[in-house]
Amino acid sequence: MTDRLSGLLFFRQPYPQTSTISDTMTVFNTSVTASQMASVALFCPQSKAPEDSYLDHLHSFLTCHEYMEPFRQEIINLKDFWPILAHGRNDIAALAQGPRYLQSLSDWITTGNSKLVSGVMSGILSLPLLVIIQIGQYFEYLEILGIKHADFLAQLRKGGGVQGYCGGLPPAIAVACSNDERELLKNAGVALRIGLAIGAYGELGDDETIPGATTIVVRLKRVGQGEELVTRFPGVSHQFPPTNQPGY
């Protein structure tokens, strides 16, 4: 069975029957008892931008629960981390959209205007937002089931544990490494900053002046295939990993 919240999936046995609470987090459960305890949690990448209605719901959850206050402050203050990233990296400092997106994220928390952050494709905003979505969903899941983080984590250790993929890795690590809710909120703040750093470096290959996505990442089947592909598209900027790495 699967429980779904947008961004986070929980599965419980029997596996063919699933109820989902998310597109990007999944949890498998070992029983269908009242506790609905899970055996594995999967934090996955977000395939599409969240809708305003969902962001409104998430904002309400974050702001209506007093215990989420430390995490709200981490989100509001994330913009203060940008100068640290920009220090010593002229290319990061040149990303004028960075401070603007982070101010929008801060303003979303303080005003509740979801249009400030919905539909933005930039990793500078979307990766920290994914962390916020999945951490919020995780706490909402605990609240729905009426269980503590420590108890849930103990059950996951008996099964597949906590798994993180792509943009879901930072929040997965935060969940897996935290002993209680207070520690989880602190580690979630670290995950926010990691997501921002990944998004900022990923943005270096983008062109903000062109609508839509301007970068693509592909896995090559053989050495030299990358060079063959880019010769078909003059003017394309590209970077290849060392050719002695397996799989390239």
C-alpha positions as CSV (number, residue, x, y, z in Angstrom):
1,M,0.0,0.0,0.0
2,T,1.3,3.5,-0.7
3,D,0.5,6.8,1.0
4,R,1.1,9.9,-1.1
5,L,2.0,13.5,-0.5
6,S,3.4,15.5,-3.4
7,G,7.1,14.9,-3.3
8,L,7.3,12.0,-0.9
9,L,6.1,8.4,-1.2
10,F,5.4,5.8,1.5
11,F,4.7,2.1,0.7
12,R,3.4,-0.6,3.0
13,Q,2.7,-4.3,2.4
14,P,1.3,-6.1,0.6
15,Y,3.4,-4.3,-2.0
16,P,0.9,-4.7,-5.0
17,Q,-1.6,-2.6,-3.1
18,T,-0.4,0.9,-2.7
19,S,-1.8,4.2,-1.3
20,T,0.4,7.2,-2.2
21,I,0.9,10.5,-0.3
22,S,3.5,11.9,-2.6
23,D,5.1,11.9,-6.0
24,T,8.6,11.9,-4.6
25,M,8.7,10.1,-1.4
26,T,7.7,6.4,-1.0
27,V,7.5,4.2,2.1
28,F,6.9,0.4,2.2
29,N,5.1,-0.8,5.3
30,T,5.5,-4.2,6.9
31,S,1.9,-4.5,8.1
32,V,-1.6,-3.0,7.8
33,T,-2.1,-2.4,11.5
34,A,-3.5,0.8,12.9
35,S,0.0,2.2,13.3
36,Q,0.7,1.8,9.6
37,M,4.4,1.7,10.3
38,A,6.6,1.6,7.2
39,S,9.6,-0.5,6.2
40,V,11.3,1.8,3.6
41,A,10.9,5.5,2.7
42,L,12.0,6.8,-0.7
43,F,12.7,10.5,-1.2
44,C,12.7,11.1,-5.0
45,P,13.2,14.0,-7.4
46,Q,10.3,16.3,-8.3
47,S,9.1,15.7,-11.8
48,K,7.0,18.9,-12.1
49,A,6.5,22.1,-10.4
50,P,4.0,22.1,-7.5
51,E,0.7,23.8,-8.0
52,D,-0.3,26.9,-6.1
53,S,-3.0,25.0,-4.2
54,Y,-0.5,22.5,-2.8
55,L,2.0,25.3,-1.9
56,D,-0.9,27.0,0.0
57,H,-1.5,23.8,1.9
58,L,2.2,23.4,2.7
59,H,2.5,27.0,3.8
60,S,-0.5,26.5,6.1
61,F,1.1,23.4,7.6
62,L,4.4,25.1,8.2
63,T,3.0,28.2,9.7
64,C,0.2,26.6,11.8
65,H,2.5,24.3,13.8
66,E,4.6,26.1,16.3
67,Y,7.2,23.3,16.4
68,M,8.0,24.1,12.8
69,E,9.2,27.6,13.7
70,P,13.0,26.7,13.6
71,F,12.5,25.4,10.0
72,R,10.5,28.4,9.0
73,Q,13.4,30.6,10.1
74,E,15.9,28.5,8.2
75,I,13.8,29.1,5.0
76,I,13.5,32.8,5.7
77,N,17.2,33.2,6.3
78,L,18.4,31.0,3.5
79,K,19.0,34.2,1.4
80,D,21.8,35.0,3.9
81,F,23.7,31.9,2.7
82,W,24.0,33.3,-0.8
83,P,27.0,35.6,-0.1
84,I,28.9,32.6,1.3
85,L,28.4,30.7,-1.9
86,A,29.3,33.8,-4.0
87,H,32.4,34.6,-2.0
88,G,35.5,33.6,-4.0
89,R,33.4,32.4,-7.0
90,N,32.8,35.2,-9.5
91,D,30.6,33.0,-11.6
92,I,28.3,32.2,-8.7
93,A,28.3,35.9,-7.7
94,A,27.3,36.8,-11.3
95,L,24.0,34.9,-11.0
96,A,21.8,37.9,-10.4
97,Q,18.7,35.7,-10.1
98,G,20.0,34.0,-7.0
99,P,19.2,36.7,-4.4
100,R,15.9,37.4,-6.2
101,Y,14.7,33.8,-6.0
102,L,15.8,33.4,-2.4
103,Q,14.0,36.6,-1.5
104,S,10.9,35.2,-3.1
105,L,11.2,32.0,-1.0
106,S,11.6,34.1,2.1
107,D,8.6,36.2,1.2
108,W,6.5,33.1,0.5
109,I,6.9,32.0,4.1
110,T,6.2,35.5,5.5
111,T,3.3,36.4,3.3
112,G,1.8,33.1,2.0
113,N,1.8,34.2,-1.6
114,S,2.5,30.9,-3.4
115,K,2.8,32.6,-6.8
116,L,6.1,33.9,-5.7
117,V,7.7,30.4,-5.9
118,S,5.3,28.3,-8.1
119,G,6.5,27.4,-11.6
120,V,10.1,28.5,-11.2
121,M,12.4,26.1,-12.9
122,S,15.7,27.4,-11.5
123,G,17.5,24.9,-9.3
124,I,18.4,27.8,-7.0
125,L,14.8,27.9,-5.9
126,S,13.4,24.5,-6.9
127,L,15.9,22.3,-5.0
128,P,15.5,24.1,-1.7
129,L,11.8,24.1,-2.3
130,L,11.9,20.3,-2.8
131,V,13.6,20.0,0.6
132,I,10.8,22.1,2.1
133,I,8.1,20.0,0.5
134,Q,9.5,16.7,1.6
135,I,10.3,17.7,5.1
136,G,6.9,19.2,5.5
137,Q,5.3,16.1,4.1
138,Y,7.4,13.9,6.4
139,F,6.2,15.8,9.5
140,E,2.6,15.7,8.1
141,Y,2.9,12.0,7.7
142,L,4.1,11.5,11.3
143,E,1.2,13.7,12.4
144,I,-1.4,11.7,10.4
145,L,-0.2,8.4,11.9
146,G,0.3,9.9,15.4
147,I,3.9,8.5,15.7
148,K,7.2,10.0,16.7
149,H,10.2,10.3,14.4
150,A,12.3,8.0,16.5
151,D,9.7,5.2,16.4
152,F,9.2,5.5,12.7
153,L,13.0,5.5,12.1
154,A,13.4,2.4,14.3
155,Q,10.8,0.6,12.1
156,L,12.5,1.7,8.9
157,R,15.8,0.2,10.2
158,K,14.1,-3.2,10.2
159,G,13.4,-2.9,6.5
160,G,14.9,-0.9,3.6
161,G,15.6,2.2,5.6
162,V,15.5,5.7,4.2
163,Q,16.5,6.1,0.5
164,G,17.2,9.3,-1.3
165,Y,17.5,9.8,-5.1
166,C,18.7,12.9,-7.0
167,G,17.2,16.0,-5.4
168,G,15.6,13.8,-2.7
169,L,19.0,12.8,-1.3
170,P,19.6,15.8,1.1
171,P,16.2,15.5,2.9
172,A,16.6,11.7,3.0
173,I,20.0,12.2,4.8
174,A,18.5,14.7,7.2
175,V,15.7,12.2,8.1
176,A,18.0,9.2,8.4
177,C,20.7,11.0,10.6
178,S,18.3,12.6,13.1
179,N,17.4,11.1,16.5
180,D,14.4,13.3,17.2
181,E,12.2,16.0,15.7
182,R,14.3,18.9,17.0
183,E,17.4,17.4,15.5
184,L,15.6,16.7,12.2
185,L,14.5,20.4,11.9
186,K,18.1,21.4,12.4
187,N,19.4,19.0,9.8
188,A,16.7,20.0,7.4
189,G,18.2,23.5,7.5
190,V,21.5,22.0,6.5
191,A,19.8,20.1,3.7
192,L,18.3,23.4,2.5
193,R,21.7,25.0,2.1
194,I,23.1,21.9,0.4
195,G,20.2,22.0,-2.1
196,L,20.8,25.7,-2.7
197,A,24.5,25.0,-3.4
198,I,23.7,22.2,-5.8
199,G,21.2,24.4,-7.6
200,A,23.6,27.3,-7.8
201,Y,26.3,25.3,-9.4
202,G,23.9,23.7,-11.8
203,E,22.7,27.1,-12.8
204,L,26.1,28.1,-14.1
205,G,25.4,26.3,-17.4
206,D,21.9,27.9,-17.8
207,D,20.9,31.1,-19.7
208,E,18.3,33.0,-17.8
209,T,17.6,35.2,-20.8
210,I,16.1,32.3,-22.7
211,P,12.6,31.0,-21.7
212,G,12.5,27.4,-20.6
213,A,15.3,25.0,-19.9
214,T,18.7,25.6,-21.6
215,T,20.7,22.8,-20.1
216,I,20.6,19.0,-20.4
217,V,22.5,16.2,-18.7
218,V,22.9,12.9,-20.5
219,R,24.7,9.6,-19.8
220,L,27.0,8.6,-22.6
221,K,27.1,5.0,-23.8
222,R,30.8,5.0,-24.9
223,V,33.9,7.1,-24.8
224,G,33.9,9.8,-27.5
225,Q,30.1,9.8,-28.0
226,G,29.8,13.2,-26.4
227,E,32.2,14.8,-28.9
228,E,30.2,13.2,-31.7
229,L,26.9,14.7,-30.5
230,V,28.1,18.2,-29.9
231,T,29.6,18.5,-33.4
232,R,26.0,18.4,-34.7
233,F,25.1,21.5,-32.7
234,P,27.6,24.3,-33.3
235,G,27.9,26.8,-30.5
236,V,26.8,24.4,-27.7
237,S,28.8,24.7,-24.5
238,H,29.7,21.3,-23.1
239,Q,31.7,19.6,-20.4
240,F,32.6,16.0,-20.2
241,P,33.7,13.9,-17.2
242,P,37.1,12.2,-17.3
243,T,37.0,9.5,-19.9
244,N,38.6,6.9,-17.5
245,Q,35.4,6.8,-15.4
246,P,33.4,3.6,-15.9
247,G,30.2,4.2,-17.9
248,Y,31.4,7.2,-19.9
